[in-house]
Amino acid sequence: MSDRIVLRGLRLWAHVGVLERERRLGQWFELDAWFEADLAIAGRSDRLDDSLDYVEAVTAARRVAASLCCHTLEHFSEQLMDAFAEIYGACPMGLELRKCAAPIPGFDGTVAVCRSRP
């Protein structure tokens, strides 16, 4: 299947990091996610019920970010994937979760994990 719903650049505030101050203060993360689905039916019918409602994914990601306190991007991403699977079932999906300001001296880029589920 090649059809996908894609979310790009969803900013999330979460309490995630190996350092205690990262978990205590929180920081920004950015999420891209995709969900495979047959979009042809919705393309013909123009009905949201025939597609995947991406508002549900955005809402779930915000809920996970607001309630989570953990050490790793890997755990954060697993919680996001579980939340998406609760909404959409076992559809193929993937994500890239970026930490916007990693506390690495002299490093001003981002770090990320990329995950997928068949």
C-alpha positions in Angstrom: 0.0 0.0 0.0 1.4 3.4 -0.8 -1.3 5.8 0.5 -0.4 7.6 3.8 -1.7 10.2 6.2 1.3 12.2 7.3 1.8 14.6 10.2 4.9 16.9 10.1 6.4 19.2 12.6 4.0 18.6 15.6 5.7 20.4 18.5 5.3 18.7 21.9 6.4 19.8 25.4 7.4 16.8 27.4 9.4 15.8 30.5 11.9 13.5 28.9 15.6 13.2 29.3 18.4 11.4 31.0 19.3 14.4 33.1 17.0 15.1 36.1 16.6 18.8 35.1 15.3 17.7 31.6 12.6 15.6 33.3 11.8 18.3 35.9 11.7 21.3 33.6 10.6 19.7 30.4 11.6 20.7 26.9 10.4 20.8 23.3 10.2 17.8 20.9 9.1 17.6 17.3 7.2 14.7 15.8 6.6 13.5 12.3 4.4 10.5 11.9 2.8 8.5 9.1 0.0 6.0 8.9 -0.7 3.8 5.9 -4.2 3.4 4.7 -6.2 2.9 1.6 -7.3 6.4 0.9 -9.1 5.7 -2.4 -12.5 5.2 -0.8 -12.3 8.5 1.0 -10.9 10.1 -2.2 -14.1 9.1 -3.9 -16.6 9.6 -1.1 -15.2 12.8 0.5 -16.2 11.3 3.9 -13.9 11.4 6.9 -15.4 8.1 8.1 -13.7 6.5 5.1 -10.2 7.7 6.2 -8.0 8.1 9.2 -8.8 11.2 11.3 -5.5 12.8 11.9 -7.0 15.0 14.6 -7.1 11.9 16.8 -3.4 11.3 16.3 -2.5 14.9 17.2 -4.7 14.7 20.3 -3.2 11.4 21.4 0.4 12.7 20.9 -0.4 15.8 23.0 -2.0 13.6 25.7 1.1 11.3 25.8 3.5 14.2 26.0 1.6 15.9 28.8 1.4 12.8 31.0 4.8 11.2 30.4 8.0 11.6 32.5 10.8 9.3 31.3 14.4 9.1 30.4 14.6 8.2 26.7 13.3 9.1 23.3 12.9 5.4 22.7 10.4 5.1 25.5 8.6 8.3 24.5 8.3 7.0 20.9 7.0 3.6 22.1 4.3 5.3 24.1 3.3 7.4 21.1 3.2 4.3 18.8 1.0 2.5 21.3 -1.4 5.4 21.5 -1.6 5.5 17.7 -2.2 1.8 17.5 -5.1 2.2 20.0 -6.7 4.6 17.6 -5.9 3.1 14.2 -5.4 -0.5 15.0 -2.5 -2.5 13.4 -2.0 -0.3 10.3 1.6 0.2 9.2 2.9 3.4 10.8 6.1 5.1 11.6 7.5 8.2 13.3 10.5 10.4 13.7 10.7 12.0 17.2 13.3 14.8 17.6 14.7 16.4 20.7 14.9 20.1 19.7 17.8 21.1 22.1 19.9 18.1 23.3 22.1 19.1 26.3 25.3 18.4 24.5 28.0 21.1 24.8 28.8 22.7 21.4 26.0 20.8 19.6 23.2 22.9 18.2 21.4 20.3 16.1 18.7 17.8 16.9 18.8 14.2 17.9 16.0 11.8 16.9 14.7 8.3 16.9 13.0 6.8 13.9 10.5 4.0 14.5 8.1 1.9 12.4 5.6 -0.9 12.9 4.4 -3.1 10.1 
